[in-house]
Amino acid sequence: MKIDAYGKPCPQPVVLALKALAGLPQGEILEIKVDNETAVENLKRMAEQKHCDTEIEKRSDGWKLSLRPREAAESDLRSETEDQRLIRELNCALPQSAETLHARIAANTVIAFGSAVMGQGDDRLGAQLMKGYIFALTQSEQLPKQLLFFNGGARLTTEGSESLADLQQLSERGVEILTCGTCLDFYGIKEKLCVGGVTNMYAISESLLSADKVIRL
């Protein structure tokens, strides 16, 4: 199986590799092409955690990594009883509970987005990091309870944001997404809100005060 992850920002190469490994036929090798050393290092760490042997080939336009699951991991699958194998293969046809349909919501964790960029420094890099962070949230098994957007962060939930699809996915999985109405009015983008609802500073302060954990970006 081959994956072309050229130009994919972190953490997408790792996410693509994880999904491919989960469905990789026994005995096959996963090949993934990337164009930066950060992706190479991230994939190496992931391969170690997933008990894969890794070969890395440096090319003129990037790197090719070949991941082969070790025999021990494959033998674990072969040791299943026939009943276990059938259950595993038929599981997709069984009625799914709310817990399996939706990732677990982390106990009252709130993430506050006060800016459309992540960190201080170059705004182009900050925008790329923020996009990658929101995408990474969609791949997490445990989700925050609420995402709050205010000041410059209000732009992330409005027309033109590169994170709209990821935010919509989080909303559909049970994460509450709220944007400060005063901020939307100030920037003249209230009519461009595309995901989640509108809130006020009183409600935002209540959410932050009552949260078990607040992550500020």
Secondary structure, 3 states (H helix, E strand, C coil): CEEECCCCCCCHHHHHHHHHHHCCCCCCCEEEEECCHHHHHHHHHHHHHCCEEEEEEEECCEEEEEEEECHHHHHHHHCCCHHHHHHHHHHHHCCCCHHHHCCEECCCEEEEECCCCCCCCCHHHHHHHHHHHHHHHHCCCEECCEEEECHHHHHHHECCCCCHHHHHHHHHCCCEEEEEHHHHHHHCCHHHECCCEEECHHHHHHHHHHCCEEEEC
